[in-house]
Amino acid sequence: MSIVVVFESMFGNTRQVALSIAEGLAPYAPAVVLNVNESGARAAAEGADLLIVGGPTHVHGMSRPKSREGARDWEKDAAKNVTLEPLAPGIGVREWMGTLEKIPALCAAFDTRVNMARIVSGAASGPIERALVKHGSRNVLPAASFVLAKDGGLEEGELARARAWGASVGEAAGLVARD
């Protein structure tokens, strides 16, 4: 089975989660992990059997060009102590999914968001999941959120939780763990 994990990342947290999800999937099958702005991301996703898509939560949902531009302002603020990833803020998951001509049969969605009630913060994973399902994919597990600490990094334990979620995605997709 071909598994592709595609992510959008501004400051590195969503990339770390995507890599941890792939680690969790490793006993089932190798997963290719790609940023939405990497060449080949679209072709890899369209050729996958299972597509896992994630992005940061901006303004209660998926990022938009304006919210990604705001990330540039955060980087300029020395008090925030953040650095943009090399491929940020290119296109986001929202626009990238709009370029897909073929959606794999199976999918899962995740996001990163601030650590507060989801009703307050919103979550990008819900709209990602709905977009994939709307285009004919079947989600194998409910969307997942991984939360950020006040310092801007991930809360303690979130990468372990992402690995466990990745393993759960593999199991829910009907994959059998290899020896």
C-alpha positions in Angstrom: 0.0 0.0 0.0 1.3 3.5 -0.9 1.0 6.0 1.9 1.6 9.7 1.5 1.6 12.3 4.3 1.3 15.8 3.0 1.6 18.8 5.3 1.7 22.6 5.4 4.0 24.1 8.0 4.9 27.6 9.0 7.3 27.2 12.0 8.0 23.5 12.0 5.4 22.0 14.4 3.2 20.5 11.7 6.2 19.0 9.9 7.3 17.4 13.2 3.8 15.9 13.7 3.8 14.7 10.0 7.1 12.9 10.5 5.9 11.4 13.8 2.7 10.1 12.1 4.9 8.4 9.4 7.0 6.8 12.2 3.8 5.4 13.7 2.8 4.0 10.2 6.3 2.4 9.7 5.3 -1.0 11.1 2.5 -1.2 8.5 4.1 0.4 5.5 6.6 3.1 4.7 5.1 6.6 4.3 6.4 9.3 2.1 6.3 12.7 3.9 6.1 15.9 1.7 5.4 19.6 2.2 2.6 20.9 0.0 5.2 23.2 -1.6 7.7 20.4 -2.6 7.8 19.4 -6.2 6.2 16.0 -6.6 3.8 16.4 -3.7 0.7 16.4 -5.9 1.8 13.5 -8.1 2.7 11.4 -5.0 -0.6 12.2 -3.4 -2.6 11.3 -6.5 -0.8 8.0 -6.7 -1.3 7.0 -3.1 -3.7 4.5 -1.7 -3.9 6.4 1.6 -3.4 10.1 1.9 -2.9 11.9 5.2 -3.1 15.7 5.1 -2.3 18.2 7.8 -1.8 21.8 8.4 -1.7 24.5 11.0 -5.0 26.0 12.3 -5.3 29.7 11.3 -8.3 31.8 12.1 -10.5 28.7 13.1 -9.6 26.7 10.0 -7.2 26.1 7.2 -4.7 28.8 6.4 -5.4 31.4 3.8 -2.9 33.6 1.8 -3.5 36.5 4.2 -3.0 34.4 7.4 0.2 32.9 5.9 1.5 36.5 5.2 0.8 37.1 8.9 3.3 34.4 9.7 6.0 36.6 8.1 5.1 39.3 10.6 5.4 36.9 13.5 8.9 36.0 12.3 9.9 39.7 12.3 8.7 40.0 16.0 11.8 39.2 18.1 9.6 38.6 21.1 7.9 35.6 19.4 11.2 33.8 18.7 10.0 31.9 15.6 11.6 31.2 12.3 9.7 30.4 9.1 10.3 27.0 7.5 12.1 27.3 4.1 9.0 26.4 2.1 6.7 28.7 4.1 4.5 30.6 3.4 4.0 29.2 -0.1 0.6 27.7 -1.0 -1.4 26.2 1.8 -3.3 22.9 2.1 -6.5 24.6 1.0 -5.1 25.7 -2.3 -3.0 22.5 -2.8 -6.0 20.2 -2.4 -7.8 22.3 -5.1 -5.1 21.2 -7.5 -5.6 17.5 -7.0 -7.2 15.7 -10.0 -7.4 12.4 -8.2 -8.1 11.8 -4.6 -7.0 8.5 -3.1 -9.6 6.1 -1.8 -8.6 6.4 1.8 -7.7 9.5 3.9 -7.0 11.0 7.3 -6.6 14.6 8.4 -4.7 16.3 11.2 -3.8 19.8 12.4 -1.8 21.7 14.9 -3.5 24.3 17.0 -3.2 26.4 20.1 -4.0 24.6 23.4 -7.5 25.9 24.2 -11.0 24.6 23.7 -11.6 23.6 20.0 -14.7 25.8 19.9 -12.4 28.8 20.6 -9.4 27.9 18.5 -11.1 26.1 15.7 -9.3 23.3 13.9 -8.0 22.9 10.3 -8.4 19.2 10.3 -12.2 19.2 10.1 -12.2 21.3 6.9 -9.3 19.2 5.5 -11.2 16.0 6.2 -14.5 17.4 4.7 -12.7 18.5 1.5 -11.1 15.1 1.0 -14.4 13.2 1.7 -16.3 15.6 -0.6 -14.0 14.6 -3.4 -14.7 10.9 -2.9 -12.1 9.7 -0.3 -13.1 7.8 2.8 -11.6 8.9 6.1 -10.3 5.9 8.1 -10.3 7.8 11.5 -11.7 11.0 12.8 -9.5 14.0 12.3 -6.9 14.7 15.0 -5.5 17.9 16.5 -2.0 18.2 18.1 -1.7 21.1 20.4 0.9 23.8 20.8 2.4 25.0 24.1 2.5 28.7 25.1 6.1 28.9 23.9 5.0 28.0 20.3 6.4 24.5 20.3 4.4 21.3 20.7 3.0 20.4 24.1 5.0 17.6 25.8 3.8 14.2 24.6 2.3 15.4 21.4 4.9 13.7 19.1 4.3 10.4 20.9 0.6 10.9 20.5 1.1 11.6 16.8 3.1 8.3 16.4 0.3 6.5 18.2 -2.3 8.2 15.9 -0.3 7.2 12.9 -0.3 3.6 14.0 -4.1 3.8 14.5 -4.5 5.2 11.0 -2.6 2.2 9.7 -4.7 -0.3 11.6 -8.0 1.5 10.7 -6.9 1.4 7.0 -6.8 -2.4 7.3 -3.0 -2.7 7.1 -1.3 -5.6 8.8 1.8 -4.8 10.8 5.0 -6.3 9.3 7.4 -8.3 11.5 
